[in-house]
Structures are given as structure tokens and as C-alpha cells.
Amino acid sequence: MTQPSTREKLRATLRKEAAAAGFDAVAFTTADLPAEVGDNLQTFIANGHHGTMDWLAKTFERRAHPRTLWSEARSVIVLAMNYGPDHNPLDILHQRERGAISVYARNRDYHDVMKGRLKTLAAKLLSRATELGETGEVKVFVDTAPVMEKPLAQQAGLGWQGKHTNLVSRELGSWFFLGSIFTTLDLGEDKPEEDHCGTCHNCLDICPTKAFPAPYQINASRCISYLTIEHKGPIPHQFRKPMGNRIYGCDDCLAVCPWNKFANSATEAKLATQVVEKDDRLSAFLALDDAAFRALFSGSPVKRIGRDRFIRNCLIAAGNTEDQQFSKHVEQHLSDPDPLVRGAAVWALGELVPDAMQRYAKHREMERDEQVLDEWAMVEKR
């Protein structure tokens, strides 16, 4: 009987330890990406589809060529952790008094959950390699370094990038996080996954802001996830109504993917226990000052955008409720210290109150910020 090779033993160890650490899939690939990945990224940036995410251009070489990030890397271990919801996340979109927060952000920050486990897993890999007479180095990444996780995951066979550009798995559906371990060890490579989208275009059709110029392409500057999380200025007017009550991220294109029929709810406790409590009323969110915001979203990805951007998003959602009762929750923000918040409040009141210019004239008279004054001018033109 042929004895397992060192490579096979290391891969077996990783699969066993990854499962014990709560990961749902593990696969192996080389620390190289095909030229077309870099070409696609370059076109994405050249077309301005990255919006204000300037770091994508600045880190282009490291993203397109993993060995530029670490020249000694030979193999990449890509791991997936399921965060599937136990409900249909689209249901909340019909309840305009509530704030829709993306499924992944309602729970513990996945960076905190995965990073430590990946480090432990990497240490066990090196320990096992030493036992087998091998030496190596490792580096661990979870979405915070210039690493193209999705192309690497597809190359490793974990899934394929669907028409919405997100990774899809036949076993996990769309709801999973990715992490990677780069290593100088040679662990071989698994077979890349094929595209199984077929003729389906559900994800393209449902997008509220038409962020997909073509299948397998995204204009991030039109994406609600980008607008509510990465974009720091006022929400462009053309996207405010389509935002509805989405106040942090958007799950629409993920939720309608037919492959989610095979997805299961998250089993990892930290990804199944909500940080955001059941009280997700917009009225409650609009009452948050900075300290309360930080306390509520401690341990959640939502905290990273800060209170002011979060309130900006909530005010847009309030303006979309078509419920004049929300004006009492919005009015207080006309005197907020941040003009970003004041401007969103002006727009919301213009949507909710027919005589907003007359009712809130004193705030208009006191305003000095040009962008907020522009918001008042647009309300006046209605």
C-alpha cells in the first residue's frame, strides 16, 4: 500500500483542524492568479467603478499578483465559514419602519471570529510540517489586506464568481466568509470550480440601483453596500429612493440566488447570535448619540462607519417610509453638528412633510454649509 506523501498528510491535517475550528470548507491553490484577473481589476478601476475606494488602485499590483504581496509564497489555503441566515432577509424590506442591516453585519465581526482561528490553524500546520521534517512560513489574511480572495477561492475550487461577482458554492450557497493562509510550503492545488450560473439572472434583475452594467461586472459606485458603507459623502440623489430602508449593506443579489436552496443556517455561535437586538426600529436608531451608537454596535462591523454615516443612512430610510410621523424623529437632526447628517435630515423632511420649507424655516435661516443649503434649495423647488 502506498504511503501518504508529506503533502497529503499536511492537507489532511488542515482539513481536520479546519473543520474542528468551525470552517465549512477548505481548498488549496497556488500563490498565482491568471492574467485576466488583473486585467479585469484594471478595467474596473479605469472605468471608475471603484468609486472613492482609491486603495484598490494603489494596491493593484499586490492584488493582481499575490507573489508581489509575498514573493516567497508558494501555496494559498482558502477557507470558508458559513453565516447563513435563518430567515429570508428580503422580508424586512417591506417593513419600512425597520432598518435593514445586511445579514453578515447583524452578528459578531467576522474579522474577529476568523482571524484568531486562522492563526491557530496556521500554527498547527507549521507544527505538523516540522514533525514531518518540513519547514515553512505562513501569513494569515481576512479581507483587510490586498488579497483577491474570490478569484483565489474559485481557483481553489471553493466556488465560482457568479454574475453578481460574489462567490457561489454548490454546497454553501452565497452566505459564507472567506479567509486565507499564504505559506511557503508546497501544498499542491485543487481543481478550479466551473461556473454554474447557467441562464439565471435573478441577481442582476433584483438590484435596486442597477449596479451591474453586464453579467460578471459591477459598478460599485452604484451599489447600496458601497453607498451605505464605503461612501463618506451625501448619498447621491438618484440612489436615495432605491435605497428604501437599507441602512447598512444590501443582501438582495445574494438572497435571490437559487443555489441558496442548499445553504444552511450558521452553526458557529458567534455568527448566529445577533449583536443587533430585535429592536431595529428606525426611530430607535435615529435616537442614538455617538456613545450609544458605539455601545450598541460594539463587536459589529457596523461600528466601522461611525455614528454620523449610520445616521445619514437611517435618515434616508426615514424619508422613504412615507410616514409623516417620522418627522419628529428626523427634525432633531436639523441641528446636528455634522453637515452630512443635517443634509440627509433636510431631504428626509422634504419627503415626509409637504410644507417642510415653512415649518422648518428657522433651521434654513441658520444654515451656513453649502451642501446643506443645496438640499434646502432642492426641497424648495418641489
C-alpha positions as CSV (number, residue, x, y, z in Angstrom):
1,M,0.0,0.0,0.0
2,T,1.4,3.4,-1.0
3,Q,2.2,5.6,2.0
4,P,0.6,9.1,2.0
5,S,3.1,11.8,0.9
6,T,4.1,14.7,3.2
7,R,1.8,17.0,1.2
8,E,-1.1,14.7,1.6
9,K,-0.5,14.4,5.3
10,L,-0.4,18.2,5.7
11,R,-3.6,18.7,3.6
12,A,-5.4,16.0,5.7
13,T,-4.3,17.8,8.9
14,L,-5.6,21.1,7.6
15,R,-8.9,19.7,6.7
16,K,-9.3,18.0,10.1
17,E,-8.3,21.1,12.1
18,A,-10.3,23.5,9.9
19,A,-13.5,21.5,10.5
20,A,-12.7,21.5,14.2
21,A,-12.2,25.3,14.1
22,G,-15.6,25.9,12.6
23,F,-14.7,26.3,9.0
24,D,-17.1,24.7,6.5
25,A,-14.8,24.3,3.5
26,V,-11.0,24.3,2.8
27,A,-9.2,24.1,-0.5
28,F,-5.7,24.7,-1.9
29,T,-4.3,26.6,-4.8
30,T,-1.0,28.2,-5.9
31,A,0.0,31.8,-5.0
32,D,-0.5,32.9,-8.6
33,L,-3.6,34.3,-10.4
34,P,-4.2,34.3,-14.2
35,A,-3.5,37.5,-16.1
36,E,-7.2,38.0,-16.8
37,V,-7.9,38.6,-13.1
38,G,-5.5,41.6,-13.1
39,D,-6.9,42.7,-16.5
40,N,-10.5,42.7,-15.1
41,L,-9.4,44.7,-12.0
42,Q,-7.6,47.2,-14.1
43,T,-10.7,47.7,-16.3
44,F,-12.9,48.0,-13.2
45,I,-10.6,50.8,-11.9
46,A,-10.2,52.5,-15.3
47,N,-14.0,52.7,-15.6
48,G,-14.3,54.4,-12.2
49,H,-16.4,51.6,-10.9
50,H,-14.4,51.5,-7.7
51,G,-15.9,54.9,-6.6
52,T,-13.9,56.5,-3.9
53,M,-12.1,53.3,-2.9
54,D,-8.8,54.7,-4.0
55,W,-6.8,51.9,-2.2
56,L,-7.9,49.5,-4.9
57,A,-5.8,51.4,-7.5
58,K,-2.9,52.0,-5.0
59,T,-2.6,48.3,-4.2
60,F,-3.3,47.0,-7.7
61,E,0.0,45.1,-8.2
62,R,-0.3,43.2,-4.9
63,R,-4.0,42.3,-5.6
64,A,-3.3,41.2,-9.2
65,H,-0.1,39.3,-8.3
66,P,-0.1,37.6,-4.9
67,R,3.6,37.0,-5.0
68,T,4.1,40.8,-5.1
69,L,2.4,40.8,-1.7
70,W,4.8,38.0,-0.5
71,S,7.4,36.7,-3.0
72,E,8.2,33.5,-1.1
73,A,4.6,32.3,-1.0
74,R,4.0,29.0,-2.9
75,S,0.6,27.9,-1.8
76,V,-2.7,29.5,-0.6
77,I,-5.1,27.8,1.6
78,V,-8.6,29.3,1.2
79,L,-11.2,28.7,3.9
80,A,-14.9,29.4,4.1
81,M,-17.2,29.9,7.1
82,N,-20.9,29.8,6.7
83,Y,-23.0,32.7,8.1
84,G,-26.4,31.7,6.5
85,P,-29.5,33.4,8.0
86,D,-32.4,31.5,9.4
87,H,-34.9,33.8,7.7
88,N,-35.4,35.5,4.3
89,P,-33.5,38.8,4.6
90,L,-35.7,40.3,1.9
91,D,-38.8,40.2,4.2
92,I,-37.7,43.3,6.2
93,L,-37.7,45.4,3.0
94,H,-41.5,45.6,3.2
95,Q,-41.4,46.8,6.8
96,R,-40.2,50.4,6.2
97,E,-40.3,51.4,9.9
98,R,-37.4,49.0,10.5
99,G,-33.8,49.4,9.4
100,A,-32.4,46.7,7.1
101,I,-28.9,45.7,8.1
102,S,-27.0,43.2,6.0
103,V,-27.1,39.7,7.4
104,Y,-23.3,39.4,7.9
105,A,-23.3,42.7,10.0
106,R,-26.0,41.7,12.4
107,N,-23.6,39.3,14.1
108,R,-20.1,39.4,15.5
109,D,-17.5,41.0,13.3
110,Y,-16.2,38.1,11.2
111,H,-12.7,39.5,11.2
112,D,-12.6,39.0,14.9
113,V,-14.1,35.5,14.7
114,M,-11.9,34.2,11.8
115,K,-8.5,35.9,12.3
116,G,-7.6,34.1,15.6
117,R,-8.8,30.7,14.3
118,L,-6.8,31.1,11.1
119,K,-3.7,31.9,13.1
120,T,-4.2,28.9,15.3
121,L,-4.7,26.8,12.2
122,A,-1.6,28.1,10.6
123,A,0.4,27.4,13.7
124,K,-0.8,23.8,13.7
125,L,0.2,23.5,10.0
126,L,3.7,24.5,10.8
127,S,3.9,22.2,13.8
128,R,2.7,19.3,11.7
129,A,5.2,20.2,9.0
130,T,8.0,20.2,11.5
131,E,7.0,16.8,12.7
132,L,7.3,15.6,9.1
133,G,10.7,17.2,8.5
134,E,9.5,20.3,6.6
135,T,10.0,23.9,7.4
136,G,7.8,26.8,6.3
137,E,6.3,30.2,7.0
138,V,2.8,31.4,7.0
139,K,0.8,34.7,6.7
140,V,-2.9,35.0,7.5
141,F,-5.4,37.3,5.8
142,V,-9.1,38.1,6.3
143,D,-10.4,40.7,4.0
144,T,-8.1,43.5,5.3
145,A,-5.1,43.0,3.0
146,P,-4.8,43.4,-0.7
147,V,-5.8,39.9,-1.5
148,M,-8.2,38.8,-4.2
149,E,-10.0,36.2,-2.1
150,K,-12.8,35.4,-4.6
151,P,-10.6,34.6,-7.6
152,L,-8.3,32.6,-5.3
153,A,-11.3,30.7,-3.9
154,Q,-12.6,30.0,-7.4
155,Q,-9.2,28.8,-8.5
156,A,-9.0,26.6,-5.4
157,G,-12.4,25.1,-6.2
158,L,-14.5,26.5,-3.3
159,G,-17.0,28.1,-5.6
160,W,-17.3,30.4,-8.6
161,Q,-17.9,34.1,-9.0
162,G,-21.5,34.5,-10.1
163,K,-23.0,37.1,-12.3
164,H,-23.2,39.4,-9.3
165,T,-19.4,38.9,-8.8
166,N,-19.8,37.3,-5.4
167,L,-18.7,33.8,-4.8
168,V,-21.3,31.0,-5.0
169,S,-20.9,27.4,-3.8
170,R,-23.0,24.4,-4.7
171,E,-22.8,23.3,-1.0
172,L,-22.9,26.6,0.8
173,G,-24.9,28.9,-1.5
174,S,-23.9,32.6,-1.2
175,W,-23.7,33.0,2.6
176,F,-20.1,32.5,3.6
177,F,-17.0,34.4,4.6
178,L,-13.5,33.8,3.1
179,G,-10.1,33.7,4.8
180,S,-6.7,32.6,3.5
181,I,-3.4,31.3,4.7
182,F,-0.4,32.0,2.5
183,T,2.5,29.7,3.0
184,T,6.0,28.9,1.7
185,L,5.0,25.2,1.9
186,D,4.0,23.4,-1.3
187,L,0.6,22.0,-0.7
188,G,-0.5,21.4,-4.3
189,E,-3.6,22.7,-5.9
190,D,-7.2,21.6,-6.2
191,K,-9.3,21.7,-9.3
192,P,-10.9,25.1,-10.0
193,E,-14.7,25.3,-9.8
194,E,-16.7,25.8,-13.0
195,D,-19.4,28.4,-13.5
196,H,-22.9,27.0,-12.7
197,C,-25.0,30.2,-13.1
198,G,-26.4,29.0,-16.4
199,T,-29.1,31.2,-17.9
200,C,-30.2,32.6,-14.4
201,H,-30.0,36.4,-14.0
202,N,-32.0,36.8,-10.8
203,C,-29.2,38.7,-9.1
204,L,-29.0,41.2,-12.0
205,D,-32.7,41.8,-12.2
206,I,-33.3,42.5,-8.5
207,C,-30.6,45.1,-8.0
208,P,-32.4,48.3,-6.8
209,T,-29.8,50.7,-8.3
210,K,-28.8,48.7,-11.4
211,A,-25.3,48.3,-10.3
212,F,-24.4,45.6,-12.8
213,P,-23.5,47.0,-16.2
214,A,-23.2,43.5,-17.5
215,P,-23.1,39.9,-16.1
216,Y,-20.0,39.3,-14.0
217,Q,-19.4,43.1,-13.8
218,I,-20.2,45.5,-11.0
219,N,-20.2,49.3,-10.8
220,A,-19.5,49.6,-7.1
221,S,-20.3,53.3,-7.1
222,R,-23.9,52.4,-7.7
223,C,-24.1,49.5,-5.2
224,I,-26.0,50.1,-2.0
225,S,-23.4,48.3,0.0
226,Y,-20.8,50.7,-1.2
227,L,-23.1,53.7,-0.8
228,T,-24.0,52.9,2.8
229,I,-20.6,51.6,4.0
230,E,-17.7,53.0,2.0
231,H,-19.1,56.3,0.6
232,K,-18.4,59.1,3.0
233,G,-20.3,62.0,1.5
234,P,-24.0,62.6,0.9
235,I,-25.9,59.8,-0.8
236,P,-26.4,60.8,-4.5
237,H,-30.0,61.8,-5.0
238,Q,-30.6,59.2,-7.7
239,F,-30.0,56.4,-5.2
240,R,-31.9,57.6,-2.2
241,K,-35.3,56.3,-3.1
242,P,-34.0,52.9,-4.4
243,M,-32.2,52.5,-1.0
244,G,-35.5,52.0,0.7
245,N,-34.8,51.1,4.3
246,R,-31.4,49.5,3.7
247,I,-29.2,51.3,6.2
248,Y,-26.0,49.1,6.1
249,G,-25.3,46.9,3.1
250,C,-27.6,45.1,0.8
251,D,-28.4,41.4,0.5
252,D,-30.7,41.4,-2.5
253,C,-28.5,39.8,-5.1
254,L,-27.3,37.1,-2.6
255,A,-30.8,36.3,-1.3
256,V,-32.3,35.5,-4.7
257,C,-29.6,33.1,-5.8
258,P,-31.1,29.7,-6.5
259,W,-28.1,27.9,-5.1
260,N,-29.1,29.1,-1.6
261,K,-31.6,26.2,-1.5
262,F,-28.6,24.2,-0.4
263,A,-27.4,26.6,2.2
264,N,-27.8,26.0,5.9
265,S,-28.1,28.5,8.8
266,A,-24.9,29.4,10.5
267,T,-23.8,27.0,13.2
268,E,-20.9,29.0,14.5
269,A,-22.3,30.5,17.7
270,K,-20.7,33.9,17.2
271,L,-22.1,34.2,13.7
272,A,-25.5,33.0,14.7
273,T,-26.0,35.3,17.8
274,Q,-27.1,38.7,16.8
275,V,-25.3,41.7,18.1
276,V,-28.1,43.9,16.8
277,E,-31.0,43.2,19.0
278,K,-34.6,42.7,17.9
279,D,-35.3,46.4,18.2
280,D,-34.2,47.5,14.8
281,R,-36.8,50.3,14.5
282,L,-35.5,53.4,12.6
283,S,-36.9,55.5,15.4
284,A,-34.6,53.8,17.9
285,F,-31.6,54.1,15.6
286,L,-32.3,57.8,15.0
287,A,-32.1,58.5,18.7
288,L,-28.5,57.2,19.0
289,D,-25.8,59.7,20.0
290,D,-22.2,58.7,19.5
291,A,-21.8,56.9,22.8
292,A,-25.0,54.9,22.4
293,F,-24.1,54.0,18.8
294,R,-20.7,52.7,19.9
295,A,-22.2,50.7,22.7
296,L,-25.0,49.2,20.5
297,F,-22.6,48.1,17.7
298,S,-19.6,47.1,19.8
299,G,-18.3,44.0,18.1
300,S,-20.3,44.5,15.0
301,P,-19.0,45.6,11.5
302,V,-21.5,48.5,11.6
303,K,-19.3,50.3,14.1
304,R,-16.6,51.0,11.5
305,I,-18.7,53.5,9.5
306,G,-19.2,55.7,12.6
307,R,-22.4,57.2,14.0
308,D,-22.7,60.1,11.5
309,R,-22.7,57.9,8.4
310,F,-25.0,55.5,10.1
311,I,-27.5,58.2,11.0
312,R,-27.2,59.6,7.4
313,N,-28.4,56.2,6.2
314,C,-31.2,56.0,8.7
315,L,-32.4,59.4,7.7
316,I,-32.6,58.4,4.1
317,A,-34.6,55.3,5.2
318,A,-36.9,57.5,7.3
319,G,-37.6,59.7,4.3
320,N,-38.6,56.6,2.4
321,T,-41.2,55.5,5.0
322,E,-43.9,57.8,3.6
323,D,-45.0,58.1,7.2
324,Q,-45.2,61.7,8.4
325,Q,-45.0,60.5,12.0
326,F,-41.3,60.0,11.4
327,S,-40.7,63.8,11.1
328,K,-40.5,64.1,14.8
329,H,-37.5,61.7,14.8
330,V,-35.9,63.5,11.9
331,E,-36.3,67.1,13.0
332,Q,-33.8,66.9,15.8
333,H,-31.0,66.2,13.2
334,L,-31.5,69.5,11.5
335,S,-29.2,70.9,14.2
336,D,-26.7,68.1,14.2
337,P,-23.1,69.2,14.3
338,D,-22.3,67.2,11.2
339,P,-23.5,68.7,7.9
340,L,-23.7,65.2,6.4
341,V,-26.4,64.4,8.9
342,R,-28.2,67.8,8.6
343,G,-28.3,67.4,4.8
344,A,-29.9,64.0,5.0
345,A,-32.4,65.3,7.5
346,V,-33.4,68.1,5.2
347,W,-34.0,65.6,2.4
348,A,-36.0,63.3,4.6
349,L,-38.3,66.1,5.9
350,G,-38.8,67.2,2.3
351,E,-40.1,63.7,1.5
352,L,-42.2,63.5,4.7
353,V,-43.7,66.9,5.2
354,P,-45.5,68.8,2.4
355,D,-44.7,72.3,3.9
356,A,-41.2,71.5,5.1
357,M,-39.7,74.8,4.0
358,Q,-42.3,76.8,6.0
359,R,-42.3,74.5,9.0
360,Y,-38.5,74.4,9.5
361,A,-37.7,77.9,8.1
362,K,-35.6,78.8,11.2
363,H,-33.2,75.9,10.5
364,R,-32.9,77.0,6.9
365,E,-32.1,80.6,8.0
366,M,-29.4,79.4,10.5
367,E,-27.7,77.0,8.0
368,R,-24.3,78.0,6.6
369,D,-23.0,74.8,5.0
370,E,-23.2,74.9,1.2
371,Q,-24.1,71.3,0.7
372,V,-26.9,71.5,3.2
373,L,-28.1,74.7,1.6
374,D,-28.3,72.9,-1.7
375,E,-30.5,70.3,0.0
376,W,-32.8,73.1,1.1
377,A,-32.9,74.6,-2.4
378,M,-34.0,71.2,-3.8
379,V,-36.8,71.0,-1.2
380,E,-37.9,74.5,-2.2
381,K,-38.1,73.5,-5.9
382,R,-40.7,70.8,-5.2
